Amino acid sequence: IGKHHSGKSHFIMEILKPKLGLEKNQRTTKIGNCSIIVLSQTPKERNKNVKEVLENYYEKKNIIIMALRPEEVANAENFLKDRFEIRKIYIESLKTEEDKEKKAIFIHKEIQQLCK
């Protein structure tokens, strides 16, 4: 989660996706018994609302990782709250590249634990 031009897409594409075994242009993967989608564009960047983006994936995926702007968070939470456990990462809290690397490793390990 972060403001426009805060580094959300960079974190997802350049740091997190490689940790999950994805190329920059790939969006889906499987880790253990979980089907995962990783969306680096916010709904606004896709010219859609949160519901339009999530409707395509929530029934088919066990884990959805997506970039959101602060104003999109409540809509995502409302749509997903009965279907998914929601975890938030605020990109502004990751001050250095080392912080981002550590967070990506943590996310990958957490997914591995959840998807055994």
ABEGO torsion letter per residue (X at the ends): XBBBGAGAAAAAAAAAAAAAGBBAABABBBBEABBBBBBABBAAAAGBBAAAAAAAAAAABABBBBBBBAAAAAAAAAAAAAABBBBBBBAAABABAAAAAAAAAAAAAAAAAAAX
